[in-house]
Amino acid sequence: MRVLRALSWDRSVHRLFLLQRGRELPVVHYPPLGFDPLQKIREFNEFRARIRGHNPAEELLRGFCDQAVLTCKLLSARGTRAFYRHSAELFGHPSDGFAGSPQELENLEIARSWMARPNARDERATLSAEQCADRIRGIVQPVLGELCQVKLSHQLVAYAAAGPRSIAVRSDAKFTLRQARALAHHEGLWHVLTAQNGALQPVLTVLAAGLRGHTESQEGGGIVSEFLTGNATAGRFRELADRSLAVDRAARGADYLTVWRDLASRWGEEKACHLAERVFRGGVLTGGAPFTKDAVYQRGYCRVHGFLRSSLDRGDEALVLAFFAGKMSVDDAPAVRALIEEGLVARPRFVPDWWRGRARLALQIADAAYAEPLRLQQAARPNAAAAG
């Protein structure tokens, strides 16, 4: 069940929209799913009913089945308001609060603090898609070898996307050198790396597909990887924040045209089309029912960052290695570590590059932990002044 593939828009949608100068809502048609969602739901529910024990492995499998059922419901509701309800169950909403954030903030407050970051110096996008793909190969293949192929795609909305054994790069995009390096670490040495560690499991190969709630930690881990390798820019954080804020505007009733115009004022009309598609794909273009996946980045980054900091503070490297063993939430890492100790889960064959220099890593994590609350306080001051 490829969620993003089932929700993607044909590239002609943006061309026609821009030819009309953004005066009318886009017209979107989704391809057939290729499976019967109700039949899949029955299959997963039947499989779940056969899992009767209460050991950690079976608890993880039950959670996987629950997530798969919810994913089927999401895909069967494309283009309806029910889609939003299922999306919020799977990925959350930008306004969600979450334990472990600095000052116990809501996700939207983190997004606003990211938006408040000053723009860094401009870096020119001089690399073609082929040149970017070559740069990614040079970073990824020494670690993953032939287990990760890099190819061009004519259908992508994002600059790049990872599958279990590949990275697709958008063929019509231009890239900076830093973007190419960031994509290598985010898509290749995080998404593909954890998928391959999951696929190499002797028993729980479900770790390759992802345990319940894995999206938040997968995307958060990808951004942490960009940060720890020195490839995350202020512009990158601002774009991630703007996507979350756009999801919130759409959830509160803004239609595609309103969100697109707002994004175009900062990112230009063409890029705003791609950003707005991320918000409205699968949902309702007239507003009130967006796709909420882009809400996970702030929570994911803060939670993975906090997980690494607390693990390193305790000297608990085994817990971090368990987190690398497949696609999972940070909440499931203790259960996976217990299964590694029992021999049901194998230690990860591959680890991210940033894990190799752990003395420097601990310092980076600690410095960021002190700096982020200061940024959040600065971002909150205008709101506090307005309230006073």
Residue pairs with C-beta under 8 A, 6 or more apart in sequence:
1 35
1 40
1 68
1 71
1 72
1 75
3 71
3 74
3 75
4 161
6 30
6 31
6 33
6 75
6 78
6 282
7 30
7 75
7 78
7 281
7 282
7 291
8 155
8 157
8 281
9 26
9 28
9 157
9 277
9 281
10 29
11 154
11 155
13 26
13 27
13 28
13 277
14 26
14 270
14 273
14 274
14 277
16 26
16 27
17 24
17 26
17 273
18 269
18 270
18 273
22 257
22 260
22 261
22 264
22 269
24 257
25 255
25 256
25 257
25 285
25 286
26 256
26 285
28 79
28 281
28 285
30 78
30 79
30 282
33 75
33 76
37 72
37 73
37 75
37 76
38 72
38 76
40 68
40 72
41 69
41 72
41 73
44 65
44 68
44 69
44 72
45 65
45 69
47 65
48 61
48 62
48 65
48 66
51 58
51 61
51 62
51 65
52 58
56 335
56 336
56 338
56 339
57 203
57 204
57 339
57 344
59 335
60 204
60 206
60 211
60 212
60 332
60 335
60 336
61 204
61 206
63 211
63 212
63 213
63 332
64 206
64 209
64 210
64 211
64 212
66 212
67 90
67 210
67 211
67 212
67 213
70 86
70 89
70 90
71 90
73 82
73 86
74 83
74 86
74 87
74 90
74 282
75 282
77 83
77 86
78 282
79 282
79 283
79 284
80 284
80 289
81 284
81 288
81 289
83 282
83 283
83 284
83 289
83 291
84 251
84 283
84 284
84 288
84 289
84 290
84 291
84 292
87 282
87 283
87 290
87 291
87 292
87 293
88 292
90 215
90 292
90 293
91 215
91 216
91 292
91 293
91 295
91 296
92 107
92 216
92 292
92 295
92 296
92 299
93 107
93 247
93 248
93 251
93 292
93 295
94 107
94 108
94 111
94 244
94 245
94 247
94 248
94 251
94 292
94 295
94 298
95 106
95 107
95 108
95 248
96 106
96 107
96 295
96 299
97 104
97 105
97 106
97 107
98 107
98 299
98 302
98 303
100 302
100 303
100 306
101 107
101 110
101 299
101 302
101 303
101 306
102 110
102 302
102 372
102 373
102 376
103 373
103 376
105 376
107 244
107 295
107 298
107 299
108 244
108 245
108 248
109 376
109 379
109 380
110 241
110 298
110 299
110 302
110 376
111 240
111 241
111 244
111 245
111 298
112 241
112 245
112 379
113 241
113 372
113 375
113 376
113 378
113 379
113 380
114 237
114 238
114 240
114 241
114 298
115 238
115 241
115 242
115 245
115 379
116 375
116 378
116 379
117 234
117 237
117 238
117 375
118 234
119 234
119 235
119 238
120 233
120 234
120 235
123 176
123 177
123 178
123 233
124 176
125 174
125 175
125 176
125 179
126 174
126 176
126 177
127 135
127 174
127 175
127 176
127 177
127 179
127 180
128 174
128 175
129 152
129 169
129 170
129 171
129 172
129 173
129 174
129 175
130 152
131 175
131 180
132 169
132 173
132 175
132 179
132 180
132 183
133 150
133 151
133 152
133 167
133 169
135 177
135 180
135 181
135 184
136 150
136 160
136 167
136 169
136 180
136 183
136 184
136 187
136 188
137 150
138 184
139 181
139 184
139 185
139 188
139 189
140 148
140 150
140 167
140 184
140 188
140 189
140 192
141 148
143 188
143 189
143 193
143 350
143 353
144 188
144 189
144 192
144 193
144 196
144 350
147 165
147 192
147 196
148 165
148 166
148 167
148 188
148 192
148 196
149 165
149 166
149 167
150 166
150 167
150 169
150 188
151 166
151 167
151 168
151 169
152 168
152 169
152 170
152 171
153 161
153 168
153 169
153 170
153 171
154 171
154 172
156 168
156 169
156 170
156 171
157 170
157 274
157 277
157 278
157 281
158 170
158 274
158 278
159 169
159 170
159 173
159 175
159 179
159 183
160 167
160 168
160 169
160 170
160 183
160 187
161 167
161 168
161 187
162 168
162 187
162 188
162 191
162 192
162 195
163 192
163 195
164 192
164 195
164 196
164 199
164 208
165 192
165 195
165 196
166 192
167 183
167 187
167 188
167 192
169 183
175 183
178 231
178 233
179 231
181 229
181 231
182 226
182 229
182 231
182 232
182 236
185 222
185 225
185 226
185 229
185 231
185 352
185 353
185 354
186 222
186 223
186 225
186 226
187 222
189 225
189 352
189 353
190 218
190 221
190 222
190 225
190 352
191 218
191 222
193 324
193 350
193 351
193 352
194 218
194 221
194 324
194 325
194 326
194 327
195 208
195 326
195 327
196 208
196 349
196 350
197 207
197 324
197 325
197 326
197 348
197 349
197 350
198 204
198 205
198 206
198 207
198 208
198 209
198 210
198 325
198 326
198 327
199 205
199 208
200 346
200 349
201 207
201 208
201 325
201 326
201 345
201 346
202 346
203 344
203 345
204 326
204 339
204 344
204 345
206 326
207 325
207 326
207 327
207 328
207 336
207 345
208 326
208 327
209 327
210 218
210 326
210 327
210 328
211 326
211 327
211 328
211 329
211 332
212 329
212 332
213 329
213 331
213 332
214 327
214 328
214 329
215 293
215 296
215 300
216 296
216 299
216 300
216 303
216 329
217 300
217 303
217 304
217 323
217 328
217 329
217 330
218 300
218 327
219 296
219 297
219 300
220 296
220 297
220 299
220 300
220 301
220 302
220 303
220 304
220 305
221 300
221 304
223 232
223 236
223 240
223 297
223 300
223 301
224 301
224 304
224 305
224 308
225 352
225 354
226 232
226 236
227 301
227 368
228 354
228 361
228 364
228 365
229 353
229 354
239 267
239 275
240 294
240 297
240 298
241 298
242 263
242 266
242 267
242 275
243 275
243 278
243 279
243 294
243 297
244 294
244 295
244 297
244 298
246 259
246 262
246 263
246 275
246 276
246 279
246 294
247 279
247 290
247 291
247 292
247 294
247 295
248 295
249 258
249 259
249 262
250 256
250 259
250 279
250 280
250 283
250 287
250 288
250 289
250 290
251 288
251 289
251 290
251 292
252 287
252 288
253 287
253 288
254 287
255 285
255 286
255 287
256 276
256 280
256 285
256 286
256 287
258 287
259 276
259 279
259 280
260 269
260 272
260 273
260 276
261 272
263 271
263 272
263 275
263 276
264 272
267 275
278 291
278 293
278 294
279 290
279 291
279 294
280 290
280 291
281 291
282 291
283 289
283 290
283 291
284 290
302 372
303 330
304 330
305 365
305 368
305 369
306 369
307 320
307 323
307 330
307 333
308 320
308 361
308 365
309 365
309 366
309 369
311 317
311 319
311 320
312 320
312 358
312 361
312 362
312 365
317 358
318 337
318 340
319 333
319 334
319 337
320 333
320 355
321 337
321 340
321 347
321 348
321 351
322 333
322 334
322 336
322 337
322 340
322 345
323 330
323 333
323 336
324 348
324 350
324 351
324 352
324 355
325 336
325 340
325 345
325 346
325 347
325 348
326 336
326 345
328 336
336 345
339 345
340 346
340 347
354 361
355 361
